[in-house]
Amino acid sequence: MFSLVLSAACGMATVTSWRGNTEVVTARRTESHDVPGIISLLSPVTEDLYGRIDVTYLLELSNLALTLCNEKNEVIAHAAFLDYPNWNITDQAEWEPFLHENYANNKCTPLNTLFVHLFVAKEEYAAGCSQEIVRRAFILLPELQFILLFIPPEERLGFSHSELDMGNVFERMMAVPGSPMERGFTLLACPRHRCHPQLYVRQARMEDYDDLMLIWTPQSETLKETYGEYFLVDLIEREGEENQAAVCEVDGIAVGFMSLCSHVDVSLFQECFDLGPFHGLCKPHPEDILKMPRKPTFQGDKNGSKQTSQKPQPVSCQNLEHVPGADAAAVQKGGAVTASQTELLVGDIGNTGSKGSAAPPLKTDEEGDLCPMYRGASNVFRIRLLCIDEKYETRSLDFLHYAFNVFPDRDLCVILVPHHVPEFPLIRSFVRAVPSCTSRLGRELYVFHRAGLLTSFNVRKAATSDLEGVKMLVETLSLNESIWNDTKIFTEARRDPDGMPVQAFVAEVLDQIVGVSVTRDEMDIEYIRSHYNIEDFIHFNNHQQEECGHLCHFVLNPVFRHYTKYFLKEILRLGHKTYLNYPIYPEYVEDKFHHPCAHSLTSALHYMVPVRPRRQIVYPLQELGVNAPSEQVSKDQLKYSLNHTNRKLVLESKVCINTRIVVVGASDVGISFLETLVFRPCLKFNNLTLISIHGLPGEDPQSSKYRRFLINSHCFNDEDYAQMSLCSWVNVVVGKMTGINRSAKYVVVSKEKKVPYDYLVLCMGQSYQALAPTGADTSEVTSQWPQRYMEKVPSNHFTLNDAQDCLEAARWLEENLISSRGNIIVYGNTIDIYTTVETLLSLGIDGSCIHLVQAPRSSASPCLADATLERTVGEALSEAGVAVHPDSVLAQWGQGDHGCIAWAAFTTAAKPLHLQCSAFFSFAYRTLDYETFKAINDACLDFDGRVVIDAKFHTNDASIRAAGPLTKFSRRYFRDELTHSNFNSKEIGFELAASMLSLFDPTTQPSSEPPEGSDRLIPTYRWCKVQGGVLPGGYNYLHISKPGIPVPLDVEHDPCDHGMEIVTGEAGHGNYFRMHFSRYNMVDSITCFSKDPFPVSNYICLYGQHERLLNDLYYRWKAGQLTDLYSYFREPWSMAIYHDRFIDLQKELRQTLLSEQVPREPPAAEQRSAQKPGRVSLREPVLCYLRHHRAHLPMYAPTDIYRPLPAPAGSQGPKLGRVGHRSGSGSPTLAQGPS
């Protein structure tokens, strides 16, 4: 079964001026940089027609804004369309009854109508441009039937509407006699049929062959390979009861072809997809065996809201009344697999109430639930092939009216689409069926119900009479009581118990409720603005506070899913809102479902954009005092993932990517890769899958509490995971990769599940493995070390690699050793041995029971960044009573009655070491997991100690990428010592995603041609590497270093070649702070060793900065003004450097400096002047930066009182501010505000 979609190549439109000149133009969505070009087209007539226009504000509110550009990318014409009339003729929520009252026999509805609020064009091209823009609007929005324009009457304009530049497109609508609109305004209308009419569809005939071949020919080679040379003829000639062929025609010429077939392998589809909402594609039958929905629990059961699992009622194919608003998915956990999928088939998910995600898990039946059995006849036909001219492809839906007529006994239509085929206009109206995680059909299944052709989709505010219909709609959902209660609150009081205004809307078709939504006013505007990059999508200055909405619930029958964006649009219009936010809370949040406006999960996420969180400044609130930011900015509240839509986004369609991308390993690299793909606003990846032993990180905060067993890379934390909500977008398969079948393109998980892929991304990293004793006599030193332990690992042997491993170890210790006096051996040669010992001590284990056995190191450099710190930690271990045994090799261990390690013996350079053992922690051997290695090796991927890759992450298989510590660069680069483990894992994941986005993102600009030979160079990575944790003695440790091969300390300290260092405090006193600067005075290393906690994220921002930027740090240190770097970097002047947008200011200032460079050598006097760039050019960006980020940086003086100051004696340049001078330890470069 295969469905093919072909489309002709698109061409540019040509417009002709009244002078006879021609211009080739391209239509696109209007962007902010078009504003100057649009303003240049405004004229006095524009104001007469549309009133006074603020172009920027209008673009912010427009549902659709189109710009025509010529080949030089100059703006030739522009039009802005909104969903309510211009000139404020009536309230935006009331225009439909107003229009029907004043204009008879019009068929305009909010679903099919937009209003022109502005049209401008170059005067000579205006007529042609107006026709092209209107035509493009109809092409982009298939549901659009009418475009209306209100203009002042002819008496006020001084000319008739026929003389307008758009007069050739619009026709006048006559007002009802006696209506005030007869003299108030003139209404012009452009119906679809004048520009881009609906297609006439009929049965295909052999006479259409020649016309169809014009569309067919561009793809003829592919078609011949697939079907043979006469496939088109065969399809037309084979028409009969089961097979039908249809064509659409324009002016008597066939421009599209569709082949239909009523023979469908329903059982195969039921096996590979979750088709519960569509009753398994079968007609109802008395003997059907269905999964009955379990009644949701909201009260009585403490965890009821977290364990609720629902199965929706099926869609009845007989009449619309039985179509519930339930979700298609079911929660499954079977064997090694727990899967969650991003594609919702309905508004609310009813089975993962606490998930906070839009991701119904994939299909399995291994929990004991009955698999549904459908006895009824098939109720479906399929589209076998669709071929249509691209100029008319947005009208593909016109085929379906004919298709359902030729199969009157079938209520469902399906189409199979290969994963690599981009989403085309027809299937945007279909519902994507949720595939089984292990489905190897290799196709996406899309379903359309006959009722989806109804256009009587109407949205209005909820009324009391709607409550029964809402109750029926949501009865199978886990949050049904919450949704129904919130709707009831609106009908009764319009406010929730907290006094918050609430609005409820219902969607109805043929007087039956098919959708419901509940919104509130958004009250956390300042918090959202300061914690999320929402200004990537809106300009806050153009939005009033009361126009900001908060989406609480959204439920829509899957039959009408393609109307979701219109439902959202109507919520904005009827609620007088300009944007909506929707939060997703992490699963572990307690009691959020008992709140009056608890959030239900929503399929509207597909039509919203996830908003990236912003890095926050860690403020020293005590030092800042009254100059601290407001509580709205600095408050610590529950973190959530934010999704957003607004008026200008709501009608835009994302590009859906069905390519199956399977990521193996939830490492920092893998999470960074997924994060980059998920937060791509114009793309939606339907088939992202993560294979991980313990699922997604951050889902269990209890395990994160014990993460301190291991050193922290500071790439991600629990707050980051909560703000990403990857579970909303990524399928999760819990298990271990044990095989790769490259020819069939699937991964074997836990030796039983097969997960198919189109692209496989290996990000597992290296992990600590059980180390085999050498077996040598304890008096002998063996060279056969280290080796992997191949037998069953004893139960009291622990190798910690992630938070879940740490949690399990902590629980075992609490159950077995906290109250006993058995020895705990911590063995290894990495910094993790220190963090583990400190964690054991913090758990209450006596230090005398802990033996730190240090394995020989493979390099001469110590675990910590400085030998001084090693000595201090050694002293802390001695004080705690921990025994330290250096340079020891595990020789033997003995097992007790229960298979536990009872004793361990080590070979040392001195005398043998023999220890009783109750628990053994091993950090001596880190490598690729054996089963992972075997899977890679058996798949014949290049392996040379690690997986071999090139500079673009390719392995020797074009479909398999690899990144992270498990990889090494090919030997042809001659840099065997340099691997991804030498770089920042988050940056590696970002670059990996960037390298693959060009395969999927049509907006990605082609990069310039790389220099010759660059493919033989290893890429340059710039982000710093970070290590942090708590060491014995309670010392908080942080080491930030430049990427690359670690430099030995004695070389790094050499001032001749490697810059300088500044050190304050002493390690023994717990206030040690060391900064190392490169020869160019840039910070390239920071080491902190303190008894008190410190703001790690702030200090990471210092990396790569010039010492002059750090308030002349070196000058102050040499002058003896600086004795404590901790307090120095808590001073108010430094807050701007920690701000997440500071890098943008740096880039702007750098660009300003570069633009002021003089290309030729100036005279001597001019040369002295040129050495000091114009202060105004540098001051203005700084003041603008401080002004725009005043909420984050209130400690700086208000920008209106800044003035240039004369440079004090001895300074090297002017400063900005009121108190910017050299003397004084804390004198800021940018003035701090007065107290």
C-alpha positions, 0 to 999 in steps of 0.5 A, spaced: 500 500 500 503 506 497 500 513 496 504 518 492 503 525 491 506 529 485 506 536 484 509 541 479 514 546 480 512 552 482 513 559 478 514 566 480 508 571 478 509 576 473 505 583 474 504 588 469 504 596 470 499 601 467 505 603 463 506 596 460 512 594 464 513 587 468 516 585 474 517 578 477 514 578 484 514 572 489 509 572 495 511 571 502 509 572 509 511 579 511 516 579 516 518 585 521 524 587 516 519 589 511 516 595 515 520 600 512 519 598 505 511 598 507 512 605 510 515 607 504 509 605 500 504 609 504 500 615 501 495 620 503 490 616 499 492 610 504 490 614 510 483 616 506 482 609 505 484 605 511 485 611 517 491 612 520 496 606 520 501 604 525 504 598 521 508 595 526 502 594 530 498 592 525 503 586 523 502 584 530 495 583 530 494 581 523 492 574 522 495 574 515 500 579 512 503 578 505 508 581 502 510 581 494 517 582 493 521 583 486 527 579 484 532 584 488 527 583 494 524 590 494 517 590 497 513 592 491 506 591 495 503 589 502 496 587 505 494 585 512 488 581 513 484 580 520 478 577 522 474 583 524 472 589 520 477 595 519 475 602 521 472 599 528 465 599 525 463 594 530 465 590 536 470 585 533 466 579 537 459 582 534 461 583 526 457 576 524 450 578 526 452 586 524 453 583 517 447 579 517 443 585 519 446 590 514 447 586 508 442 581 506 444 574 503 451 574 505 454 567 506 460 570 510 462 566 517 468 567 521 470 561 518 470 563 511 472 570 512 477 575 513 478 583 512 483 587 509 486 592 514 491 595 509 493 594 502 499 598 499 503 597 493 507 601 488 502 605 484 504 603 477 503 595 479 497 596 484 492 593 480 496 587 478 499 586 485 492 586 488 490 581 484 496 577 486 496 578 493 488 576 494 489 570 490 495 568 494 491 569 500 486 564 497 491 559 496 494 559 503 487 558 506 483 553 503 477 555 508 477 562 506 471 564 501 470 571 502 475 577 503 471 584 505 474 591 505 470 597 508 472 603 505 469 610 506 463 612 502 464 615 495 462 622 498 468 622 503 473 619 498 472 624 492 472 618 487 468 611 486 470 604 489 471 602 481 477 607 481 481 604 486 487 600 485 483 594 488 477 595 484 478 590 479 478 584 484 472 587 489 465 588 488 460 592 492 455 589 496 449 593 497 446 594 504 439 593 506 435 599 505 434 603 511 441 601 514 446 606 517 451 602 512 448 605 506 451 612 507 456 610 513 461 605 509 462 602 502 463 594 503 467 591 498 467 583 497 472 578 493 469 571 493 473 566 492 471 564 485 473 570 482 481 569 484 482 561 486 475 557 485 474 551 487 475 545 483 470 541 479 471 534 480 468 528 476 470 521 474 476 520 470 476 518 462 481 516 457 481 523 454 484 526 460 491 522 459 494 527 455 493 533 460 495 528 466 501 527 463 503 534 463 503 533 471 506 526 471 512 527 466 516 531 471 516 524 476 516 519 470 522 516 472 520 515 479 513 512 477 516 507 472 521 504 477 515 504 482 509 502 477 511 501 470 510 505 464 503 504 463 501 505 470 496 511 469 493 508 464 491 502 468 488 506 474 483 509 469 482 503 465 481 499 472 475 503 474 469 498 477 466 497 484 472 497 488 476 502 484 475 509 482 479 514 479 477 522 479 480 528 476 479 535 477 479 540 472 480 547 470 477 550 464 476 543 461 483 541 462 485 536 468 489 539 473 489 533 478 488 526 479 486 521 484 485 514 485 481 511 490 480 503 492 475 500 497 479 494 498 483 496 505 487 491 509 483 493 516 487 488 520 494 490 518 492 498 520 489 495 527 495 492 528 500 498 526 496 504 529 491 506 534 485 506 531 480 506 537 477 513 536 475 511 529 472 504 531 478 500 528 475 503 521 470 498 522 462 499 522 459 498 529 457 491 530 453 488 536 459 483 538 465 488 538 469 487 544 472 494 546 476 496 551 472 500 556 474 506 559 476 506 566 472 511 571 477 517 572 478 518 580 479 525 582 477 524 590 479 519 595 485 517 592 491 521 593 494 519 587 488 518 583 489 524 578 496 521 577 494 514 575 488 515 571 487 511 565 482 512 559 480 509 553 476 513 549 469 511 546 470 510 538 467 514 533 461 512 531 460 512 523 453 512 523 452 519 526 455 525 529 452 524 536 456 519 538 463 522 536 466 523 543 472 528 544 476 523 547 483 521 546 486 516 541 491 513 546 492 508 551 498 508 556 502 502 555 508 499 559 510 492 557 517 489 558 522 493 556 518 499 552 514 505 555 513 509 549 509 516 549 507 519 542 506 526 540 500 526 536 494 527 539 487 525 536 483 529 540 483 535 545 484 532 551 489 526 553 485 522 558 490 517 560 496 521 562 493 526 567 499 528 570 504 527 564 503 535 562 504 532 555 501 532 549 504 525 548 499 519 548 504 513 549 504 508 543 500 502 542 501 495 546 497 490 549 502 487 554 499 490 561 493 485 560 488 490 557 483 486 552 485 488 545 479 491 541 476 486 536 471 489 531 466 484 528 463 490 523 464 490 516 470 495 513 468 502 513 473 505 510 476 507 503 483 509 501 486 514 496 491 510 492 494 515 489 494 523 488 497 527 483 495 534 482 498 541 479 502 545 485 498 551 483 491 547 485 494 543 491 491 547 496 484 545 493 486 538 494 480 537 499 475 538 493 476 531 491 473 528 498 466 531 496 466 526 490 470 521 493 465 520 499 459 520 494 462 514 490 463 510 496 456 512 500 457 506 504 464 508 507 465 514 512 472 514 513 478 515 508 485 514 509 491 515 505 498 512 507 504 516 506 511 514 506 515 517 512 520 521 507 514 525 503 513 532 506 506 534 509 502 536 503 496 540 503 491 535 503 493 531 509 493 537 513 486 536 514 486 529 516 488 526 522 494 522 523 493 515 526 498 514 532 503 508 530 505 503 534 512 504 536 514 497 533 510 498 527 515 497 521 509 498 516 514 504 513 508 509 512 504 514 516 496 513 516 492 519 515 484 518 517 479 523 515 471 522 517 466 524 512 463 529 517 470 533 517 467 536 510 462 540 514 463 547 514 458 549 519 463 549 524 461 555 529 465 558 535 461 562 541 461 563 548 458 557 552 451 558 555 448 554 561 444 550 556 451 547 553 453 544 560 450 537 558 453 537 551 460 539 554 459 533 559 458 528 554 464 531 550 469 530 556 466 524 559 471 519 558 477 524 559 481 524 566 480 531 567 473 531 565 470 534 572 475 539 572 473 541 565 466 541 566 466 545 573 471 550 569 465 551 564 460 551 569 464 557 573 464 561 567 456 560 565 455 562 573 460 567 575 464 569 570 470 568 575 473 563 579 473 562 586 480 566 586 476 572 583 480 571 576 476 572 570 474 566 566 472 565 559 469 558 556 467 557 549 464 551 545 465 549 538 458 546 535 457 543 528 449 542 526 447 544 533 452 539 537 457 541 541 464 538 538 469 542 542 470 546 549 475 551 551 476 555 557 481 561 558 483 565 564 487 572 564 494 571 564 497 574 570 504 572 570 506 576 564 512 579 567 514 573 570 513 569 563 517 575 559 523 575 564 523 567 564 521 565 557 524 568 550 516 569 548 519 576 545 521 571 539 514 571 537 511 578 540 512 585 541 510 586 548 509 594 547 503 592 542 499 588 547 495 590 553 495 586 559 488 585 559 489 582 552 493 576 554 490 570 555 492 563 559 489 557 556 487 552 561 483 547 557 482 545 550 478 539 547 476 538 540 473 532 537 478 528 532 473 529 526 474 536 526 481 537 528 483 540 522 479 546 525 483 547 531 487 553 528 480 556 527 478 554 534 484 558 537 483 564 532 476 565 534 478 564 542 482 570 541 477 574 537 471 573 541 475 573 548 478 580 545 485 577 546 491 577 542 495 571 544 494 565 549 499 561 553 499 554 555 503 551 560 505 544 561 507 542 568 512 536 570 509 529 572 511 529 579 507 536 581 503 534 586 496 537 587 496 541 581 489 537 578 485 539 584 486 547 582 480 550 580 483 551 573 487 545 573 490 544 566 488 539 561 492 536 556 491 539 549 492 537 542 492 544 540 500 544 542 501 542 534 498 549 533 502 552 538 510 554 539 514 551 544 518 557 548 525 557 550 526 558 557 531 564 558 537 563 563 536 567 569 541 571 573 542 568 580 541 575 584 545 577 591 538 579 593 541 581 600 547 585 597 542 589 592 537 591 597 532 595 594 535 595 588 534 588 587 529 586 581 521 585 583 518 579 586 515 578 579 522 577 576 526 574 582 521 569 585 522 562 585 516 558 583 514 551 580 517 551 573 513 549 567 514 548 559 511 554 556 507 554 549 504 560 545 500 562 540 498 569 537 494 572 532 499 572 527 501 565 528 495 562 529 493 561 521 501 559 520 502 552 518 508 548 521 512 543 517 511 536 519 516 532 519 515 524 519 522 522 518 523 517 524 529 519 528 531 515 533 536 517 539 539 512 543 542 514 550 539 520 554 546 523 555 547 531 555 549 530 548 542 526 546 538 531 550 541 537 547 540 534 540 532 533 542 532 540 545 534 543 539 529 540 534 523 540 539 524 548 539 525 549 532 518 553 531 517 552 524 517 545 524 514 539 528 517 532 528 512 527 529 517 521 530 522 523 535 524 517 539 529 516 545 531 509 547 534 510 554 535 505 560 531 509 565 527 514 560 527 521 560 532 524 565 528 529 570 522 525 571 523 523 578 526 529 582 527 524 588 533 521 584 535 528 582 536 529 589 542 523 589 545 525 583 550 529 587 554 522 588 557 524 581 560 530 578 555 535 575 557 537 568 552 543 569 549 542 562 542 541 564 538 540 571 531 539 573 528 546 572 531 545 565 528 538 564 521 541 566 521 547 562 523 543 556 518 538 557 521 533 552 515 528 554 510 532 550 514 531 543 518 525 544 517 518 544 520 514 550 522 507 549 525 504 556 531 499 555 538 498 552 540 497 545 542 490 543 542 490 536 542 494 529 539 491 523 542 496 518 539 493 512 532 493 515 533 499 518 531 498 525 534 497 532 533 491 537 531 494 544 533 489 550 533 483 545 526 483 543 523 490 541 524 492 534 524 500 533 525 502 526 528 508 524 530 513 518 536 516 521 539 513 527 543 517 532 548 514 537 549 518 543 550 513 549 557 516 551 561 512 556 559 509 562 562 506 568 563 498 568 564 493 573 571 491 573 574 484 573 579 483 578 586 481 575 586 474 579 593 475 580 596 474 587 596 480 591 604 481 591 604 481 583 603 487 579 599 485 573 599 489 566 593 486 564 588 491 567 583 494 566 578 488 564 571 488 564 567 483 569 563 478 564 560 474 569 553 476 573 555 483 577 554 482 585 548 485 588 552 490 592 557 492 587 555 499 584 557 503 578 553 509 578 552 513 571 545 517 572 541 519 577 537 513 577 543 509 579 544 513 584 537 513 587 537 505 587 544 505 590 542 510 596 536 506 597 540 500 598 544 503 603 539 506 607 536 499 607 542 495 609 548 499 611 546 506 615 545 502 621 551 497 620 558 498 621 560 494 614 566 497 610 564 501 604 569 501 598 570 506 593 574 504 588 577 509 582 581 514 579 576 520 577 573 526 581 567 521 582 570 518 588 570 524 592 563 526 590 561 519 592 565 519 599 562 526 601 555 523 599 556 517 603 558 521 609 552 526 608 547 520 608 550 518 615 555 513 614 561 513 619 567 515 615 571 510 619 567 505 615 569 508 608 575 506 604 577 510 598 582 506 594 585 510 588 586 506 582 592 508 578 591 514 573 592 513 566 595 520 566 599 525 570 594 530 572 590 530 578 583 529 579 582 536 581 584 542 577 589 544 582 594 540 587 593 544 592 585 542 592 587 535 592 591 536 599 585 540 602 581 534 600 586 529 603 586 533 609 578 533 609 578 525 608 583 524 614 579 528 619 572 525 617 576 518 618 576 516 611 582 511 610 585 513 603 589 507 599 593 510 593 595 506 587 591 500 588 589 495 583 583 490 584 586 483 584 581 479 587 574 479 591 570 473 594 563 472 595 558 471 600 552 466 601 548 471 597 552 472 592 555 479 595 562 481 595 564 479 602 572 482 601 576 485 596 584 484 595 588 489 592 595 489 589 599 495 591 606 498 590 608 496 598 604 491 601 598 487 599 591 490 601 585 486 604 579 489 606 572 486 608 566 489 604 559 490 605 558 495 599 563 496 593 563 502 588 567 502 582 569 508 578 576 505 575 573 503 568 569 507 564 568 505 557 562 503 552 557 498 555 558 491 552 552 490 549 552 496 546 559 495 543 556 488 541 551 491 537 555 496 534 560 491 532 555 486 529 552 492 525 559 493 522 560 500 524 567 502 524 570 502 531 577 503 533 576 503 540 570 508 539 565 509 534 569 512 528 566 519 525 567 524 521 567 532 522 559 532 520 558 526 525 557 521 520 559 514 521 560 509 515 553 508 514 549 514 511 543 513 516 547 513 522 550 519 526 554 518 532 556 524 537 559 524 544 564 521 548 563 514 545 566 517 538 572 518 536 575 522 529 577 518 523 584 517 523 585 521 517 584 527 521 591 525 525 588 527 531 587 521 535 587 524 542 582 529 541 575 526 541 568 529 543 569 528 550 574 534 550 568 539 548 562 541 551 556 536 551 551 541 550 554 544 544 556 537 541 548 536 541 546 543 538 551 542 532 549 535 531 542 537 530 544 543 526 548 539 521 541 535 520 536 540 520 538 542 513 535 535 511 528 537 514 528 545 514 526 548 508 527 555 511 535 553 512 539 558 508 544 554 504 551 556 507 557 559 503 561 554 500 566 552 505 574 553 504 577 548 500 580 542 505 576 544 510 573 537 510 579 535 513 579 539 519 576 538 526 570 543 527 572 548 532 568 548 538 567 554 543 563 553 549 567 551 556 567 545 559 564 545 566 565 540 572 562 541 579 560 538 585 560 537 593 567 534 595 569 531 602 569 537 607 563 540 604 567 544 599 563 546 593 567 545 587 567 548 580 572 548 575 570 551 568 575 550 562 576 551 555 575 546 550 580 541 548 585 537 551 587 539 558 593 542 559 598 540 565 598 545 570 605 547 570 605 549 563 598 553 564 602 556 569 607 559 565 606 566 564 610 567 558 606 563 553 599 562 557 597 568 560 596 570 567 592 568 573 589 571 579 588 567 586 584 570 592 583 566 598 586 559 600 583 552 599 584 550 607 579 556 609 574 555 604 574 561 600 579 559 594 577 562 587 582 562 581 581 565 574 586 564 569 587 568 563 590 567 556 595 571 553 590 575 550 587 577 557 581 573 556 578 568 561 579 561 559 579 557 566 575 558 573 576 554 579 572 555 585 573 551 592 568 554 597 565 552 604 559 556 601 554 555 595 556 560 589 552 562 583 555 557 578 551 559 572 553 566 573 560 564 573 559 560 567 558 567 564 565 570 565 568 565 561 571 568 555 570 575 557 576 580 557 579 582 564 577 589 562 570 588 561 570 585 568 571 592 571 578 592 569 579 586 574 587 586 573 588 593 574 584 592 581 588 586 583 595 589 581 593 595 585 591 591 591 584 593 591 581 586 590 582 581 596 575 576 594 573 574 588 566 571 590 564 578 593 567 582 587 562 578 582 556 579 587 557 587 586 551 590 582 556 592 576 557 585 574 549 583 573 549 585 566 554 580 564 550 575 567 544 577 563 542 572 557 542 578 552 549 581 554 552 577 548 547 580 543 550 587 546 557 585 545 555 583 538 552 589 536 558 593 539 563 589 536 559 591 529 559 598 531 567 598 532 568 594 526 564 599 522 568 605 524 574 602 522 577 607 517 580 603 511 586 608 509 591 611 513 588 617 516 593 624 517 596 624 524 591 628 528 585 624 525 589 618 527 589 620 534 581 621 534 580 614 530 583 611 536 577 612 540 571 610 537 565 615 537 562 615 544 555 616 542 555 610 537 557 606 543 553 609 548 546 608 545 546 601 544 548 600 552 543 605 554 538 601 549 540 595 552 539 597 559 532 600 558 529 594 555 532 590 560 530 594 566 526 589 569 532 584 570 537 590 571 534 595 576 540 596 579 543 600 574 541 608 574 535 610 569 538 611 562 535 618 562 540 620 567 546 617 564 551 622 561 558 622 559 564 623 564 571 626 563 576 620 563 580 621 570 587 621 570 591 615 568 584 611 565 584 608 558 578 611 556 571 614 557 566 611 562 559 612 562 555 614 568 555 618 574 560 615 578 564 611 573 571 612 576 577 608 577 578 608 585 574 604 589 574 597 590 567 596 587 567 602 582 562 600 577 563 601 569 556 602 568 553 606 574 548 603 579 542 606 581 541 610 587 538 607 593 
